[in-house]
């Protein structure tokens, strides 16, 4: 499945005095890493570090410090925080919710604003174990120092294998869907890098493989309507690569191709993120995930970097956002906080593949070594490329993947000056959503006056709400909240949602969608119908 590339000694000797652009993936042995790096790429990075070349040397120095710190941190376990199933189930509170309302009613949610009182311990532990195992795995791969592999193995053992401390390998609610999807891939990445270590036994490898396989089943039991979906696919791609499971990988890559045109507008905008209070950040957040999926695919015989559907592509979206990654003040939509280095680090991978000077300008604006906080860590160490070096073209599929069925048509990105209600985010036509249901009207144009919602259900159920500022949420409080539907209070049956947006000149734009709620014990399933 993977293209064969012989990494000969003469190439390594030339690399020491020049810069790498690309190293194509190997056909790997069963124990060879291949999530984000393979053995040839690791050898090339070692050569750059030994030669003192930048940004590899500065990136390695920082990695070494982080890995040395990780030798004395942890372990991490969800069981220390209590919760369901003897504490083995992952559990956190929603970061944007729980704020006390001045009117004394139920606590509210505020999109983009972190509540410092929310219980986030399991999430913080997931962040920590992912980052530490990744850094330790990279340090082991680049130094062959068994201390790093031994500590990484211990952290994995406590988090996922030991029956007294392990996390059950499944998602538990809507909040876990995103939090575990942006953390567990780093755990898989690090585990992949220590697979040949004497500190990691065959039995532990088999036990962790089963844990990952069970987690993959849970990841395939739900879908997302915005950035959640891209990060879900990062998780499935990374897990499939760790397991070397072609069926899991193909599921993720096929799904990437299917949903891409639903998320990218005709100019490259990430249309599912435009209604957020941090719309630029969340757009880059989605692009980060898409780029990571493409990078995993590159290592596993699939070219998603160049995949195009009806003119929509990853590069189109990267091109659109790179000027705003340099000058965020030019972004014309709501962004209540500045973007950060972690939001643009994926341009290091994009530049390595495409060689686009606009991407290099983005990298230079932020400065190397760039650090991707959620999954990959020091991408300027692991994935940097500069001009003037050896160019080894990335592999392409022997048989190009056919274009998907053009029906349904992707949602076009409207002219930003034209008023219109372009989407009801949270309802994905024809997909099952096994989580709390958030519904938000995405309205285009600068002169929005209000959005009126009417939700009709079985037995005469009626819910109405009016929002006069973004986010225009079905369950909200005039733009300040973003609640989920209380699924325990809703009866089974078909629900029809009608939303009407009004601008300041009396113009209207409406959208109507339907979905079905079915009881399954204490779980609830939402089955969206075709939008009208």
Secondary structure, 3 states (H helix, E strand, C coil): CCCCCCCCHHHHHHHHHCCECCCCCCCCCCCCCCCCCCHHHHHHHHHHHHCCCCCHHHHHHHHHHHHHHHCCCCCCCHHHHCCCHHHCCCCCCCCCEEECCCCCCCCEECCCCCCCCCCCHHHHHHHHHHHHHHHHHHHHHHHCCHHHHHHHHHHHHHHHHCCCCCCCCCCCCHHHHHHHHCCHHHHHHHHHHCCCCCCCCHHHHHHHHHHHHHHHHHHCCCCCCCHHHHHHHHHHHHHHHHHCCHHHHHHHHHHHHHHHHHHECCCCCECCCCCCCEHHHHHHHHHHHHHHHHHHHHHCCCCCCCCEECCEEHHHHHHHHHHHHHCHHHCCCCECCCCCHHHCCCHHHHHHHHCCHHHHHHHHHHCCCCCECCCCECHHHHCCCCCCCECCCCCCCCCCCCCCCCCCCCCCCCCCCCCEEEEEECCCCCCEECCCCCCEEEEECCCEEEEEEEEECHHHCEEEEEECCCCEECCCCCCCCCCCCCHHHCCCEEEEEEEEEEECCCCEEEEEEEEEEEEECCEEEEEECCCC
